[in-house]
Amino acid sequence: MTEAYTLLLCHFVGDYYLQSDWMALNKNKQTIPCLVHVILYTLCFLPFVSWPALAVIGVSHFIIDRFSIKRFIWFKNHLNPKFEYPPFDQCNITGYYDKRVDELDAKTLATYGPGRPFHLTLMLYIVSDNTLHLICNELARKLFP
């Protein structure tokens, strides 16, 4: 269990403490800021995991951060009794639907409702992103001890 806590701490240090605004604002738009972030992030794990696990952690982190998880979030939100969710182009940059009532036509409002406040959407996006990173890190640790 101690190893899992160590990896969690590595994740927080690498993803929050060592990530500058430049990296955070540009990593999903440009490769260089994402690579710099991923290198710093991956170095946090260096003393604690094997080389293959380190490679999986770095590559998975690059893919998740460079290519937005917006489509993944949009798709997972279809998991409801009717398997319905607002169209992709009606969701914001996070993949969540959070339109204000005054931005909606009557049909969309009647079908999907007003959505949720953006601050809640942003929190859900961060939780989804972190959960995906932690799953990848734990799988790397388990598969490549």
SESEMI-84452 format. One line per 8 residues: number of its first residue (from 1); their letters; for each residue x, y, z of C-alpha. Coordinates in nm, 4 decimals, padded with zeros to 6 digits, always signed. Each point is the difference from the previous one (the first is absolute). Example, Ala and Ser with C-alpha at 12.3 -4.5 7.8 and 13.67 -1.06 7.14 Angstrom:
<recs>
1> as> +01.2300,-00.4500,+00.7800; +00.1370,+00.3440,-00.0660
</recs>
This chain:
<recs>
1> mteaytll> +00.0000,+00.0000,+00.0000; +00.2919,+00.2329,+00.0653; +00.0986,-00.0233,-00.3684; -00.3441,+00.1236,-00.1057; +00.0290,+00.3005,+00.2339; +00.3451,+00.0746,-00.1365; -00.1345,-00.0025,-00.3563; -00.2878,+00.2231,+00.1039
9> lchfvgdy> +00.2433,+00.2498,+00.1504; +00.2158,-00.0182,-00.3157; -00.3104,+00.0745,-00.2067; -00.0932,+00.3049,+00.2062; +00.3538,+00.1402,-00.0001; +00.0477,-00.0577,-00.3725; -00.3443,+00.1068,-00.1159; -00.0509,+00.3014,+00.2262
17> ylqsdwma> +00.3146,+00.1221,+00.1729; +00.2381,-00.0344,-00.2964; -00.2465,+00.1113,-00.2686; +00.0297,+00.3668,-00.0943; -00.2786,+00.2120,-00.1463; +00.1751,-00.0192,-00.3385; -00.0184,-00.3788,+00.0073; -00.3569,-00.0133,+00.1300
25> lnknkqti> -00.1331,+00.2511,-00.2526; +00.1815,-00.1411,-00.3037; +00.0454,-00.3758,+00.0513; -00.3166,-00.0911,-00.1894; +00.0812,+00.2420,-00.2838; +00.3736,-00.0476,-00.0596; +00.2349,-00.2959,+00.0311; +00.2997,+00.1740,+00.1634
33> pclvhvil> -00.1808,+00.1243,+00.3147; -00.1584,-00.3431,+00.0352; +00.3356,-00.1777,-00.0369; +00.1647,+00.2259,+00.2594; -00.2866,-00.0681,+00.2408; +00.0082,-00.3760,-00.0646; +00.3773,-00.0188,+00.0516; -00.0221,+00.1812,+00.3350
41> ytlcflpf> -00.3028,-00.2057,+00.0989; +00.1644,-00.3314,-00.0929; +00.3254,+00.0860,+00.1800; -00.1961,+00.0067,+00.3267; -00.0602,-00.3746,-00.0392; +00.3580,-00.0897,-00.0955; +00.1176,-00.1283,+00.3422; -00.3161,-00.2004,+00.0622
49> vswpalav> -00.0923,-00.1987,-00.3126; +00.1677,-00.2183,-00.2634; +00.1086,+00.1356,-00.3380; -00.2934,-00.1611,-00.1871; -00.2448,+00.1422,+00.2554; +00.1657,+00.3399,-00.0344; -00.0468,-00.0167,-00.3774; -00.3703,-00.0890,+00.0367
57> igvshfii> -00.0508,+00.2829,+00.2504; +00.1700,+00.2531,-00.2290; -00.1670,-00.1073,-00.3240; -00.3477,-00.0259,+00.1539; +00.0419,+00.3390,+00.1658; +00.1039,+00.1562,-00.3307; -00.2995,-00.1467,-00.1843; -00.2498,+00.1073,+00.2658
65> drfsikrf> +00.1393,+00.3534,+00.0319; +00.0803,+00.0726,-00.3643; -00.3230,-00.1343,-00.1425; -00.2914,+00.1221,+00.2058; -00.2234,-00.2481,+00.1781; -00.3014,+00.2055,-00.1114; -00.1290,-00.2748,-00.2312; +00.0441,-00.2657,+00.2724
73> iwfknhln> -00.1973,+00.2117,+00.2501; -00.2731,+00.0676,-00.2557; -00.0312,-00.3712,-00.0770; -00.0052,-00.1134,+00.3653; -00.2848,+00.2414,+00.0663; -00.2162,-00.2082,-00.2330; -00.0098,-00.2651,+00.2727; -00.3562,+00.0626,+00.1071
81> pkfeyppf> -00.3309,-00.1850,-00.0519; -00.0670,+00.1581,-00.3413; +00.3675,+00.0055,-00.1108; -00.0530,+00.3645,-00.0941; +00.2123,+00.3093,+00.0515; +00.0102,+00.3380,-00.1755; +00.1868,-00.0011,-00.3318; +00.3787,+00.0364,+00.0211
89> dqcnitgy> -00.0026,+00.3496,-00.1511; -00.2351,+00.1223,+00.2759; +00.2455,-00.0983,+00.2729; +00.2737,+00.2327,+00.1153; +00.3769,-00.0522,-00.0117; -00.0181,-00.2567,+00.2805; -00.2470,-00.2301,-00.1755; -00.2728,+00.0836,+00.2494
97> ydkrvdel> -00.3307,+00.1656,-00.0753; -00.0412,+00.3178,+00.2043; -00.1786,+00.2543,-00.2145; -00.1735,+00.2907,+00.1674; -00.3771,+00.0070,-00.0371; +00.0106,+00.3238,-00.2022; +00.2296,-00.1688,-00.2581; -00.2429,-00.2837,-00.0753
105> daktlaty> -00.2860,-00.0370,-00.2393; -00.3270,-00.1374,+00.1436; +00.0432,-00.3505,-00.1483; +00.3516,-00.0478,+00.1401; -00.1054,+00.1357,+00.3383; -00.2997,-00.2357,+00.0093; +00.2113,-00.2997,-00.1078; +00.3177,+00.0418,+00.2050
113> gpgrpfhl> -00.0695,+00.2683,+00.2577; +00.2305,+00.2914,+00.0790; +00.3093,-00.2058,+00.0774; +00.2151,+00.0886,+00.2993; +00.2094,+00.2962,+00.1186; +00.3431,+00.0231,-00.1641; +00.1876,-00.0224,+00.3310; -00.1580,-00.3421,+00.0596
121> tlmlyivs> +00.0811,-00.1030,-00.3576; +00.3624,+00.1029,+00.0498; +00.0267,-00.1950,+00.3246; -00.1477,-00.3114,-00.1653; +00.2472,+00.0355,-00.2884; +00.2960,+00.0192,+00.2403; -00.1234,-00.3027,+00.1938; -00.0495,-00.1998,-00.3226
129> dntlhlic> +00.3452,+00.0981,-00.1269; +00.1724,-00.0886,+00.3279; -00.1856,-00.3287,+00.0332; +00.1120,-00.1031,-00.3490; +00.3634,+00.0883,+00.0816; -00.0112,-00.1920,+00.3287; -00.1503,-00.3082,-00.1671; +00.2776,+00.0021,-00.2615
137> nelarklf> +00.2688,+00.0445,+00.2683; -00.1339,-00.2837,+00.2118; -00.0313,-00.2319,-00.3010; +00.3597,+00.0800,-00.0935; +00.1148,-00.0789,+00.3536; -00.1928,-00.3275,+00.0122; +00.0882,-00.1205,-00.3513; +00.3690,+00.0949,+00.0159
145> p> +00.1188,-00.0437,+00.3617
</recs>
